[in-house]
Amino acid sequence: MKTYPYIITGLGNIGRNLLAILHERDDLLAHHYGFRMRCVGVADSSGVAYDAAGLDAAAIVQLKQQGGYLRSLPTFQTNWSPIDLAAQGEYDFLLESTPTNLVDGQPGLDIVRAALNRGRHAVLASKGPLVLAYRELAALSDLQPAGSNRQDGGSREQIVPPALRFSGAVGGGLPSINIGWRDLAGTQISKAELVVNGTTQVILEEMASGKTFDEALAEAQRQGIVEPDPSLDVDGWDAANKLVIFANAVLRQPTTLADLSVSGIRDVGRDTLQQAWAAGGRISLVGLAELTAEGRYRLSVQPTILGPEHPLARLAKGEMGIVYHSDIVGRTTATSLEDGPIGSCAAMVRDIIEIVGREQLQGLA
Ligand SMILES: NC(=O)c1ccc[n+]([C@@H]2O[C@H](COP(=O)([O-])OP(=O)(O)OC[C@H]3O[C@@H](n4cnc5c(N)ncnc54)[C@H](OP(=O)(O)O)[C@@H]3O)[C@@H](O)[C@H]2O)c1
């Protein structure tokens, strides 16, 4: 049975929970899917721990849960940055979960570049590299448009490029990307509606029950679900980042943040909210992609009244959802109510299983 060595960059809410899940589910992966995973490298803000023979995953999870740093470990590599780890370590999978940086995408962007350039699979939770450099990264991976960079009769490495997956970056465990890629394959998507920012769902629901915007924001902050910079949530930028990734990946329309019209929830009035709720609907921050007569998708993020008949009007507090409208399937809806960051970790696990399954089919595993 094949064992895949992997590295995790970033050991916060996502990275350390992912490490724990992969460690705990070693036997499940072996029995159900026929492979094992072995952690050989990890990185946090203090640097890198690496051991090609395998690290003690349980001890690292405990260290990070207790607020410790990798620099205290004997396997700490004093001369390696996280980018060096990706560029020089021996591994098959990069699992990237450093903070989302929308200024220059670093350090995640260079980490992912280093892995893909060496033919290593990359599974991302972080959004910065995808928002800023989707086309570049896709071109290094199996997401390149069919035939664009492939040579018939070329080497195995050319024919089977590394995988790039990020199904947890657009709504955590919500299968927002996978439905479009896999289940609606061959359809023409005419419209997609995304409610993928759980924080604004909570704030708007608190306001509908009578709180002011400031009180509702404070409540969401008390629950620990607001980004350190709240404007990322309340001004719509987190939802916009996810829509940029969605548009590039699923709609296959080259898109940057500049292509979106974005407005957040600060100006939503309590009265309007309460009227929407009283009528059996709600107001949500909706990312919308609509196919125009010119064949391009018009993209926006804005607070939107969802009438009682709308499939996303009944979401629970903090729940996320997506509605696809396509020509030969019709309307397809998915929703997901998750326990903190675990849904995003689960999405990274399903990405790994999908990539290994592809290798098994190709006879590479
Ligand atoms: N939280 C979620 O529910 C969620 C869901 C989907 C996607 N995401 C994305 O996943 C990523 C991680 O989120 P998170 O909630 O886990 O963040 P987090 O709790 O803030 O953890 C970030 C981790 O990255 C490490 N780090 C910071 N700067 C670094 C650097 N220069 N090099 C290497 N490591 C560095 C931190 O190190 P220390 O431990 O030393 O501080 C920490 O371990 C973000 O990009 C986020 O947007 C998060």
The ligand as a MOL file (V3000), in Angstrom:
LIG
                    3D

  0  0  0     0  0            999 V3000
M  V30 BEGIN CTAB
M  V30 COUNTS 48 52 0 0 0
M  V30 BEGIN ATOM
M  V30 1 N -10.5000 29.2460 9.6840 0
M  V30 2 C -11.3320 28.8570 8.7480 0
M  V30 3 O -12.4750 28.4520 9.0090 0
M  V30 4 C -10.9020 28.8760 7.2880 0
M  V30 5 C -11.7490 28.3160 6.3290 0
M  V30 6 C -11.3240 28.2520 4.9940 0
M  V30 7 C -10.0990 28.7810 4.6490 0
M  V30 8 N -9.3160 29.3630 5.6070 0 CHG=1
M  V30 9 C -8.0140 29.8700 5.1990 0
M  V30 10 O -7.0170 28.9900 5.7060 0
M  V30 11 C -5.8650 29.7050 6.0770 0
M  V30 12 C -5.5340 29.4240 7.5300 0
M  V30 13 O -6.6020 29.8720 8.3320 0
M  V30 14 P -6.5310 29.6690 9.9040 0
M  V30 15 O -7.8760 30.0210 10.4280 0
M  V30 16 O -5.9390 28.3470 10.2050 0 CHG=-1
M  V30 17 O -5.4770 30.8060 10.2980 0
M  V30 18 P -4.6810 30.9410 11.6660 0
M  V30 19 O -5.3940 30.2160 12.7520 0
M  V30 20 O -4.3560 32.3770 11.8200 0
M  V30 21 O -3.3170 30.1180 11.4000 0
M  V30 22 C -2.3390 30.5830 10.5290 0
M  V30 23 C -1.1250 29.6850 10.6860 0
M  V30 24 O -0.1260 30.1520 9.7760 0
M  V30 25 C 1.0890 30.3330 10.4910 0
M  V30 26 N 1.8690 31.3920 9.8690 0
M  V30 27 C 1.7220 32.7400 9.9640 0
M  V30 28 N 2.6510 33.3730 9.2090 0
M  V30 29 C 3.4080 32.3790 8.6600 0
M  V30 30 C 4.5360 32.3660 7.8150 0
M  V30 31 N 5.0790 33.5010 7.3640 0
M  V30 32 N 5.0580 31.1820 7.4460 0
M  V30 33 C 4.5400 30.0030 7.8980 0
M  V30 34 N 3.4540 29.9460 8.7080 0
M  V30 35 C 2.9120 31.1300 9.0780 0
M  V30 36 C 0.6940 30.6580 11.9030 0
M  V30 37 O 1.8100 30.3710 12.7470 0
M  V30 38 P 1.7440 30.4060 14.3540 0
M  V30 39 O 0.9800 29.1530 14.7420 0
M  V30 40 O 3.1650 30.3430 14.7450 0
M  V30 41 O 1.0440 31.6640 14.7150 0
M  V30 42 C -0.4850 29.7110 12.0730 0
M  V30 43 O -0.0320 28.4260 12.4090 0
M  V30 44 C -6.1570 31.1800 5.8020 0
M  V30 45 O -5.6140 31.4900 4.5640 0
M  V30 46 C -7.6790 31.2290 5.7630 0
M  V30 47 O -8.1610 32.2520 4.9180 0
M  V30 48 C -9.6810 29.3910 6.9050 0
M  V30 END ATOM
M  V30 BEGIN BOND
M  V30 1 1 1 2
M  V30 2 2 2 3
M  V30 3 1 2 4
M  V30 4 1 4 5
M  V30 5 2 4 48
M  V30 6 2 5 6
M  V30 7 1 6 7
M  V30 8 2 7 8
M  V30 9 1 8 9
M  V30 10 1 8 48
M  V30 11 1 9 10
M  V30 12 1 9 46
M  V30 13 1 10 11
M  V30 14 1 11 12
M  V30 15 1 11 44
M  V30 16 1 12 13
M  V30 17 1 13 14
M  V30 18 2 14 15
M  V30 19 1 14 16
M  V30 20 1 14 17
M  V30 21 1 17 18
M  V30 22 2 18 19
M  V30 23 1 18 20
M  V30 24 1 18 21
M  V30 25 1 21 22
M  V30 26 1 22 23
M  V30 27 1 23 24
M  V30 28 1 23 42
M  V30 29 1 24 25
M  V30 30 1 25 26
M  V30 31 1 25 36
M  V30 32 1 26 27
M  V30 33 1 26 35
M  V30 34 2 27 28
M  V30 35 1 28 29
M  V30 36 1 29 30
M  V30 37 2 29 35
M  V30 38 1 30 31
M  V30 39 2 30 32
M  V30 40 1 32 33
M  V30 41 2 33 34
M  V30 42 1 34 35
M  V30 43 1 36 37
M  V30 44 1 36 42
M  V30 45 1 37 38
M  V30 46 2 38 39
M  V30 47 1 38 40
M  V30 48 1 38 41
M  V30 49 1 42 43
M  V30 50 1 44 45
M  V30 51 1 44 46
M  V30 52 1 46 47
M  V30 END BOND
M  V30 END CTAB
M  END
